[in-house]
Amino acid sequence: MVRERGANLRKLPFQELKSLSEVEHLALDRREGTISMGAHPLASGGVLVVIQGYLKSRWFGSFVSTFALDGFYKYPDETMAPMTQEDIWEYD
């Protein structure tokens, strides 16, 4: 689901992504979860778009969660770049 949201966000124009801040609550097989999506401004004028998903464990409830992460950089000229490993570590 996180990859799907990321793929859809990659299609949006920079101007729409600039102010992205959204949290989606979901349930999957009776497990609660959230997907948060946000754009973080860069000094270059671009944004780092981060999509994070959390899903509570089937057996351990709120003590253990499954985590997924996707992200990319998008710039005013509509070019994109993949999220760096350093940024992945920061959000992981």
C-alpha positions as CSV (number, residue, x, y, z in Angstrom):
1,M,0.0,0.0,0.0
2,V,2.9,2.4,0.8
3,R,4.5,1.7,-2.6
4,E,1.1,2.3,-4.3
5,R,0.7,5.6,-2.5
6,G,4.3,6.5,-3.5
7,A,3.6,5.7,-7.2
8,N,0.5,7.9,-7.2
9,L,2.3,10.8,-5.5
10,R,5.2,10.6,-8.0
11,K,2.6,11.5,-10.7
12,L,1.5,14.7,-9.0
13,P,2.9,18.1,-10.0
14,F,5.4,19.7,-7.7
15,Q,3.0,22.5,-6.7
16,E,0.5,19.9,-5.3
17,L,3.2,18.0,-3.4
18,K,4.7,21.2,-1.8
19,S,2.0,21.3,0.9
20,L,1.4,17.6,1.3
21,S,0.6,16.5,4.8
22,E,-1.8,13.7,5.2
23,V,-2.5,10.7,7.5
24,E,-4.7,7.8,6.4
25,H,-6.1,5.4,9.0
26,L,-6.8,1.9,7.7
27,A,-7.7,-1.6,8.8
28,L,-6.3,-4.8,7.1
29,D,-7.5,-8.2,8.3
30,R,-8.7,-6.7,11.6
31,R,-5.3,-5.0,12.1
32,E,-5.2,-1.2,12.5
33,G,-2.6,0.9,10.7
34,T,-1.7,4.3,9.4
35,I,-0.1,5.7,6.3
36,S,1.4,9.1,6.7
37,M,2.5,11.2,3.7
38,G,4.4,14.5,4.0
39,A,6.6,16.9,2.0
40,H,9.6,18.3,3.7
41,P,11.2,21.4,2.1
42,L,14.8,21.3,0.9
43,A,17.3,24.1,0.8
44,S,17.4,23.6,-3.0
45,G,13.7,24.6,-3.3
46,G,12.6,21.0,-3.8
47,V,10.8,18.7,-1.4
48,L,11.5,15.3,0.1
49,V,8.2,13.4,0.0
50,V,8.1,10.6,2.6
51,I,5.4,7.9,2.8
52,Q,5.5,5.8,6.0
53,G,3.2,2.9,6.8
54,Y,2.6,1.2,10.2
55,L,0.4,-1.9,10.7
56,K,-0.1,-3.5,14.1
57,S,1.0,-7.1,14.4
58,R,-1.6,-9.8,14.1
59,W,-0.4,-11.6,17.3
60,F,1.3,-8.9,19.4
61,G,-1.1,-6.0,19.0
62,S,0.3,-2.6,19.7
63,F,3.6,-4.0,21.0
64,V,4.9,-4.8,17.5
65,S,4.2,-3.1,14.2
66,T,5.1,-3.7,10.6
67,F,6.8,-0.7,9.0
68,A,7.1,0.3,5.4
69,L,8.8,3.4,3.9
70,D,8.9,5.0,0.5
71,G,10.1,8.4,-0.6
72,F,11.5,10.6,-3.3
73,Y,12.7,14.1,-4.1
74,K,10.8,16.3,-6.4
75,Y,11.9,19.7,-7.7
76,P,10.1,22.8,-9.1
77,D,11.2,21.8,-12.7
78,E,9.3,18.5,-12.1
79,T,12.5,16.4,-12.0
80,M,12.7,13.6,-9.4
81,A,15.4,11.6,-7.7
82,P,15.2,8.6,-5.4
83,M,15.4,9.1,-1.6
84,T,19.0,8.8,-0.4
85,Q,20.1,6.0,2.0
86,E,20.9,8.6,4.6
87,D,17.3,9.9,4.5
88,I,16.0,6.4,4.6
89,W,18.0,5.8,7.8
90,E,16.6,9.0,9.3
91,Y,13.0,7.9,8.8
92,D,13.5,4.2,9.4
